[in-house]
Amino acid sequence: MSLVVTIIGRPNVGKSTLFNTLTERRDALVADLPGLTRDRQYGEITIQDMTATLVDTGGMLGDEGDLTTLMDEQIMQAVEEADLLLFVVSAKEGLVGDDENILNRVRTYQKPIWLLVNKAESKDPDVAKAEFYQLGIETLYALSTAHRRGITELQNDLADFLKKHPKPSPEWQDFGPKLAVIGRPNVGKSTLVNRLLGENRVLAYDLPGTTRDSIYLPLRWDDARYTLIDTAGVRRRAKIGEGVEKFSIIKTIDAIKASQVCLLLIDATENITDQDLHLIGLAVYHAKPVLLVINKWDHLSETHKQQVKNRLDHKLQAFQWLPRVYTSALHGSGLRHVMERVALLIERANMPLTANQLTNVLNEAYKAHQPPLVQGLSSQLKYAHSGGHHPMRIVIHGKRVDKLPDAYKRYLENTFRDAFDLKGIPLVLQFKSGRNPYANKNKNKPAFPSRRGKNYH
């Protein structure tokens, strides 16, 4: 699991600019979830081969009425999850009362705090920091995120921090393939985990650390061994349903990274939400096979079930390749279908594909439907071979493949999925233009042989 670095501070001090600078705007990992969009974004930073999760929070102690209170609650959860806090203040505005109030609140969590005096581009660094020494924070930086001033020093120190604070390895890391049970609060994640383990086997093995650490549980199903990763924590059946689960994106991201398969639970009694779609996106971004588990299915009438399926078809147009299983974790129905599909996903994700198999499918797809002409010329697809697994990668060689439209690439992807039953497996198609390896060989060759050596070619 990666360390968590959280950015905090008042509104408009440059937190989001710092977030974009450190993540290099890799927004594919950003989790803009409803209810979280005003307070938290999650990204990944890589510095000197060290990786951490970066959290951008909304402005604390703002003036948005009741929304400010809700935002502050979410921000304090982000503070609780953090291994390091980057406290951003403004050199232009100087030290203000809200800065001190924020610091007093977060100090109670006893987290390491670095003070970043931002917007200091027009001041000497020592002058910019002078006013803030009274806050009693030892690690201070004067920087300008907009002009990247001071960013390199900050990155180097972050790399040193990450090296000195490695995360502990999960206790059940090697028990078997890891299955991450993810989803929004109250969709039945813990109920599903308890059902899979059996009513008398609900002991939880809490990892060292804070509440954000996921719980790893050994599972034997038939003759196979697995490790369940419960992002909410397994509770005894008497406590299931009491209260509202605490939704931690950090837990979810760590579980996804550690897993071989992601089980995404969706509540059939509710409409599929943007949160569900973002969680799917996170799993696909990390190239994990995904199984959609539509839970609480037994409660619905046949008419309602068809309405749910229609909504899923509409909302999941970009993820039609994901398999679905319909269950009722509370009653235990559908669990065997879940585990059968899990075993198939693991098998397919590691399935070897030969160049001959892939090229045959490519040729058949090309004959059945050729790409459109571009400037009177057609793209030619010659052969394909495997480029690796996790994600499964298929490398396609040909001429003018850079001119292939996205619709044709999706056609090829669907063709490969159907041919090898890769439903639920992230698939990456990589296109390479065929070039003559000898095209540039004589480019710098003199017109006449050199007189200096007999062996000149």
N, C-alpha and C positions, 0 to 999 in steps of 0.2 A: 504494500500500500504506500502511496505517496504522501509526503508531508503536505500540510495545508497552510498557505500563506494568505491572510485576509487583509484587505485594504479597508481602512475606516477613516472617518473624518466628517466634517461639516459639508453641507451642499456646496458645490461649485468651487472646490479647492483643487480639482484636477485628478480626482481618483480614477475616473473612467479613462482619461488620457494615459495615465500610468498603466492601467490594466491593458489597454490596447498596445502600448509600447512594449511591455514585458511579454505579452503573448504573441507579439508580432501580428496582431489582428487575425489570429486563427479562429475565426468565429464559428467554425463548424462544431466546436466543442462547447460553445456557449449555451447554457440552458436558460432561455428566456421563458420561464414557466408562468402561467397565470397565477397571480397572487405573489409572485416573486419578482416580477418585472420591474417593480419600483425599488427593489432593495438588493437583489443579489444576481450576479452573473458568475458563471464558473468557466474557467479556462485552464489551459495547461501550458506551463512554461518549461523550457528545456535550456539549461545553462551548464556548459561544460559537461555534457552527458549526464547531468543530474536533472531529474524531473520532479515537478511539484504541481499541486493543484492551486490555482490562484483564484481568489474570490473577490469580486468587486461588489461592495455594498452601497446602498443608497445613502444620502446625506442624513446624518443623525441630528436630532433636535431641530428639524425643519419647521416650516410653518404651513403644513397642509392639513391642519385640523385633525380629525379622527384618523386619517390615513397615516399621519406621522407616528401615532402610537403603534399602529400595526407594523409600520416599517421598522421602528426601533426594536420591536420584539423580534422580528426576523433578523435584524442586524446582530442583536445580542446572541441569537442562536449561532450565527456565523462566527462570532467571537468565541463562543464556547467550543466550536469545532476546530478552531485554529491552533496551529503549532507556533505561529509567528504572526504578530500584528504589525502592519505598516500604517502608522498614524500620520495622515497627510494634513498639513496646515499650509497657510498662505503667507508668503513673505510680503506680499503687497498689502494685505490687511493687517498683518502683525498678529500678535497674541490677543485673542478675544476670550470673553468669558465662557462661551460655549466650548472652546477648545479644552479649557480646564475641566468643565463639567463632563465632557466625553471621557477624558483621561481618568477622572475619578471613578466613572462607572466601569470602565474596562479593566482598571487595575485590580478590581476585586476578583478577577478570573486568574490572576497570577500568571499571565502569559508574557513571553518576551515581547518587548515593544521597541520598534525603531521609529524615530521621528523623522519625517521627510518634510523639510521646509521647501515647498514647491513655489513656482513662479518667481524664482530668484535670479532670473536672467539679467536683470539690470543692477544687481547688487553684488558686492564682494561676498564670497561664501561665508567668511567669518562674521561679517556684519549681519548677513541674513540670519545666521544661527544665533547671534548673541542674545536676542530678546527671549529665545525659547529655552535657554539653559535652565531658567528658573523652574521649569517643569520637572526637573530631576531625572530626565531620560539620558542615559549615557551615550547611546548610539544615535548620532544626528547626521543628517545629510542636507546639504543645500543643493537643490537641483531645479531644472526646468524641464518638465516632461514634454512640453511642446517643442523645445529645441534640442532635446536629448542631452542636455547638459547634466552631468553627474550620473547618468544612467549606467555607464560602464562600471564605475566604482560600486554602485549598488548591486549590479549583477554579479560581480566578482565576490562580494561579501555574501550574497545570497547563496552562491555555489558553495562557499566555505561552510555556511550554516547547514546546508543540506547534507554535506559530507559528514559533519559532526553529529548529526541527529538522524541516524537511519531508523526506519520503522521496523518493528518486530515482525517476524514471519508468522503467518497464521498457524495455530496449533495443529489443524487437521489438513494442512496444505497438500500432503501426499496420499491421502486416504483413497482418492479416486477422482475421476473427472468432476470438476466443480460446476455446480448448477446454481446460478444466481437467481434468486426469487425477488423480482423487483416490481414496482408499481406504486400507484398513489396510496395515500392512507386509506384504511378501512375497505380495501378491495378483497381482503381475505388472505393476505400473504402468510401470516402466522398460522391461520387455520389450515392452509394447504400444507405447510411444513409439518405441523403436528400430525395431520392425517397421514402424510407420507412416512413419518417416523413411527407412527402407531401411538395409541393413546397412552401407553405405559412407557413410552420412550421419548419424553419431552425434555430431558435434561439439556440445558444450554451450557456451552463452553465459552465463557466470555474471555475475549482476548485482553491482554494488558493494554491499558490506555484509557482514553475517554469514551464517552457514549457513542461517538461516531463509528467506533470499530464494529465491523460486521461480526456476526456469530457464525462459526463454521461447525457443521454438524455431520457426523458420519452416517451414511445411509446405505443399507443393504436392500437391494430390490431384486428379487429372484436370486440369480447367481452373480449379479453385478454389484460393484461397490461404487458409490458416489460420495461427493461432499456437497451438502446443501449450504448455501450462503444465504442466511436470513438477514436482510437489511433492516428489519424492524425489531429483531430479537424474538426468540421463541418464548411464549408465556404459557403457563399451565392453562388447561382448558377453562378452568373456573374464571380466569381473568380475561379470556378472549372476549373482545367486544366492550370492555370497560374503558371509557375514556377515548380520546382521540390520539391516534398514532402521531408521533413526531416525524415529519417528513424531512429527511436529510439527503440532499443531492450528493453530498460527499460520500455517504455510505453507498449510495447507488453507483457512483462512478467507480469507487474502489472495488465493489462487487463485480461490476461489469468487466473491469480490467483483469480481475483474477480468474474469471470464469471461462469454461469451455462452451457453455450454452446458457442463454438468458431466458428465463421463464417470465414473461411479462403478463401480469394479471390485469384484466380489465373487468370492471363491474358491469355485468349485463343489464342490471336494473338502472344504470345511468348511461347517458350518452357518452361515447368516446370523446375524450377531451384533448386539448392541445398539449396538456401535460403528458398524456399517453403517447402522443406523436413524438414529442421531444425525447422521451425515454427510449422509444424505438430508434430515433436518430442517434442517440448516444451509443446504443449497442451496435448499430450498423457502422458508425464512425470508428469504433474499436474492432470492427471486423469479426463480431461474434455471431454465431448462429442464434436465431431468435424463434421462440415458440410463443404464439399468442394464446394465453389461457383465458378463455371467456368464462368467468366465474359467476356463481349464483344463477345458474341456468335453469335449475329445477323449479324455481319459483314462477317461471313465466308461462303464460298461455302460448298456444301455437301461433296465434296472431302476433303476439308480442315478440316471440322468437324470430319470426320472419321480419318484423320491423327492425329488430336489432341487427340481423344479418344485412339488411339493406343499408342501414346506417354505416356499418363497418365497411361494406363495399364502397360506399361513397367517400368516406373519410380516409380509407387506406388505399386509394388509387395508386399512390407512389410505392406502396408496400404490398401489392397483390401477391408477391412471391412468398410472403410469410405464411406458414401453416397455422391453422387455428384448431384448438381443441376446446370443446364445451364441457364444463364441469360444474359440480357443486361441491366445493371443498368441505362445507359443513356436513353434508351427507355422505361424502366419500365417493360420489359417482364420478366417473370419467378419469380417475387417477391412473388406471392401467393404460388408457390411451395416451395420457401425458408421458408416462415413462417409456412406452413403446416408441413414441415420436422422438423423445430425447435420445434413445439409443440409435435411432435412424439418423438423426442429425449428426451425432458424433461420428458415426460410420461414414456418412457422406462427406463431412468436412475434411476427413483424412483420406478420402478415396483417391488412389493413384489414377491418373489419366494419361494415356500414352499419346505421343504426337500423332500416331496413326489414327487413333480414335477421334481425336479433336479435329484433325484435318478432314476426315471423312464427313463429320457433322458440318464443318465449315463449307465444304464443297456442296453438300446437299442444300444447305441454306442459301448459298450463292446462286445455285441453279434455280431454286424455287422462287427467289425474289432478289433481283439484282439492284444495286444501289442506283440512285438517279445520276444522270450525266451532269457534270459540272464543267462549263465552258466547252461543251462538246466531247468531253473525255469521261470515261467511266473508271471508277476505282476498281482495282483488281485485287482479289484476296487469294493468296497462294497457299499458305499452310499455317498451321497453328501448333503450339506446344504448351506444356504446362510451365508456369512461372513461379510455382510454389503454392503453399497453403497458408491459411490464417492471415489474410484472406486468400481464398482460392483465386489464383490469377491465371488467366489464359492469354498468351501472347500470340497475336495474329500478325503475320507478315504479308506484305503486298505492296502494290503501287498506288500512290495517291490516297492512302488511307487517312491522311489528315483532312481530306475533303469529305469524309463520310458524315452525313448528318446524324444528329443525336437520335432521331427516330430509328434509323437503320441500326445504330449501335444497340439500342434497346431491343430491336428485333433479333439481333444476334445473341444478345444475353438471354432472352427468353428461349431461344432455340436450344442453346447449350443447357439451360435449366431443365427443359423438357426432356432432352435426350439422355441426361444422366441423373434425373430425379434430384435436382439440387434445390428443391423448395426449402426455404429457410436459411440457405447458406449464402452469405455475402460473396458476390462474384465481381471480380475486377477484370475488365478487358483492356489489354494494353496493345496498342497498335504501333507497328514499326514499318517504315517504308523500306522497301528493298532497294539497296544500292549496290552498284557494281563494286566489289572490293578492290578491283584493280583500276578503278576510274581515275584515281589521283596518283597512281604509281609512277607514271611517266611525266607527271606535271612539271617537276623540277629537273628532269633529266636533260643534259646538254644535247644539242642536235647531233654532235659528232662524238665518238668515243674519246675518252681522255688518253693522252699519250703517256701519262705517268704510271699506269699499271696495266699489266696484261690481263689481269683478272677482272677488269671493269665490265659490269653488265648493265 
